């Protein structure tokens, strides 16, 4: 673990941070998340920035995810392929944290 990891800000995002993140994504795009915190001037980890940008799963996404899971099981990459902007890991983590019963 890097020495700077313990100094990263955690918890709720402020509106000033959201503005910095939005400006960074508008200028550089949604790739190279490892560069986003530095480019944006944020004291957050890249995962936090990525998750904040992608936002919460919408009700329509959750409904589709449930239907696809019934059909495909734990084939996360196939499910994610039907949810634009979501990765297989995003879908799997959301399922295991919020929907798995």
Backbone torsions as a table, in degrees:
resi	resn	phi	psi	omega
1	UNK	NA	137.3	-178.5
2	UNK	-71.8	152.9	-179.7
3	UNK	-64.3	-25.0	-179.2
4	UNK	-81.5	-14.9	-175.6
5	UNK	-60.5	-35.3	-178.2
6	UNK	-72.1	-15.8	-178.8
7	UNK	-94.9	-2.7	-178.5
8	UNK	-68.7	142.2	178.6
9	UNK	-73.8	140.0	178.4
10	UNK	-126.9	167.8	177.3
11	UNK	93.5	-160.5	-174.5
12	UNK	-61.6	144.9	177.4
13	UNK	-87.1	143.5	175.5
14	UNK	-94.4	162.3	-179.5
15	UNK	-64.1	-30.6	177.1
16	UNK	-65.5	-38.3	177.8
17	UNK	-68.0	-40.8	178.1
18	UNK	-60.0	-40.5	179.3
19	UNK	-63.9	-45.1	178.7
20	UNK	-61.5	-43.3	179.7
21	UNK	-63.9	-46.3	-179.2
22	UNK	-60.5	-44.5	179.4
23	UNK	-63.1	-40.1	179.7
24	UNK	-63.9	-46.5	-179.4
25	UNK	-65.0	-38.8	178.3
26	UNK	-62.7	-37.6	-177.8
27	UNK	-80.5	-42.9	-171.6
28	UNK	-108.2	-14.8	-178.8
29	UNK	90.1	-178.4	-174.1
30	UNK	-97.6	36.2	177.9
31	UNK	-122.3	168.9	178.1
32	UNK	53.9	57.9	-177.6
33	UNK	-60.3	-24.6	179.2
34	UNK	-65.7	-19.9	179.2
35	UNK	-94.3	-14.6	-174.0
36	UNK	-59.6	-49.2	-177.8
37	UNK	-57.4	-42.9	-179.7
38	UNK	-68.1	-47.4	-179.4
39	UNK	-61.4	-37.6	-176.4
40	UNK	-83.8	-15.8	-175.9
41	UNK	77.6	31.4	-179.0
42	UNK	-103.3	143.9	176.5
43	UNK	-99.2	53.3	-179.0
44	UNK	-126.5	160.1	175.7
45	UNK	-81.1	161.6	-177.4
46	UNK	-62.6	-35.8	-179.8
47	UNK	-64.7	-42.6	178.5
48	UNK	-60.9	-42.5	178.4
49	UNK	-63.3	-45.5	-178.4
50	UNK	-62.9	-45.6	-178.9
51	UNK	-67.1	-37.7	178.3
52	UNK	-64.5	-40.8	-178.7
53	UNK	-67.8	-43.6	-176.4
54	UNK	-72.6	-24.8	175.3
55	UNK	74.3	-178.5	-179.2
56	UNK	-72.7	156.7	174.2
57	UNK	-73.2	132.9	177.6
58	UNK	-77.2	163.0	-179.4
59	UNK	-58.9	-38.8	179.2
60	UNK	-66.4	-37.2	178.0
61	UNK	-66.3	-41.3	-179.3
62	UNK	-65.6	-44.0	178.4
63	UNK	-59.2	-45.2	179.2
64	UNK	-64.7	-41.1	179.7
65	UNK	-60.4	-43.2	179.8
66	UNK	-63.2	-46.0	-179.9
67	UNK	-63.2	-42.8	179.9
68	UNK	-68.1	-35.1	178.7
69	UNK	-65.7	-38.0	176.3
70	UNK	-61.0	-37.7	-177.8
71	UNK	-80.6	-41.9	-170.7
72	UNK	-109.0	-11.7	-175.5
73	UNK	70.2	-147.3	-176.0
74	UNK	-83.4	40.1	178.2
75	UNK	-94.2	74.5	-169.6
76	UNK	-59.0	-36.9	-178.4
77	UNK	-67.6	-35.7	177.4
78	UNK	-68.9	-39.8	178.0
79	UNK	-65.5	-46.1	-178.9
80	UNK	-62.2	-31.0	178.8
81	UNK	-62.5	-19.1	178.7
82	UNK	-98.0	-1.2	-179.5
83	UNK	-119.7	92.6	-175.9
84	UNK	-53.3	133.5	178.2
85	UNK	83.6	0.1	-179.6
86	UNK	-111.2	139.3	176.6
87	UNK	-94.6	164.8	176.5
88	UNK	-58.1	-38.5	179.9
89	UNK	-67.7	-38.8	176.2
90	UNK	-57.8	-48.5	-176.9
91	UNK	-64.9	-47.1	-179.4
92	UNK	-60.7	-45.9	-178.8
93	UNK	-63.9	-42.1	178.1
94	UNK	-62.8	-44.9	-179.6
95	UNK	-59.8	-50.3	-176.4
96	UNK	-68.0	-26.7	-178.8
97	UNK	-88.6	-34.1	-170.1
98	UNK	-117.9	-26.1	-169.8
99	UNK	-117.1	-25.2	-175.2
100	UNK	-60.2	133.4	-179.1
101	UNK	-130.1	NA	NA
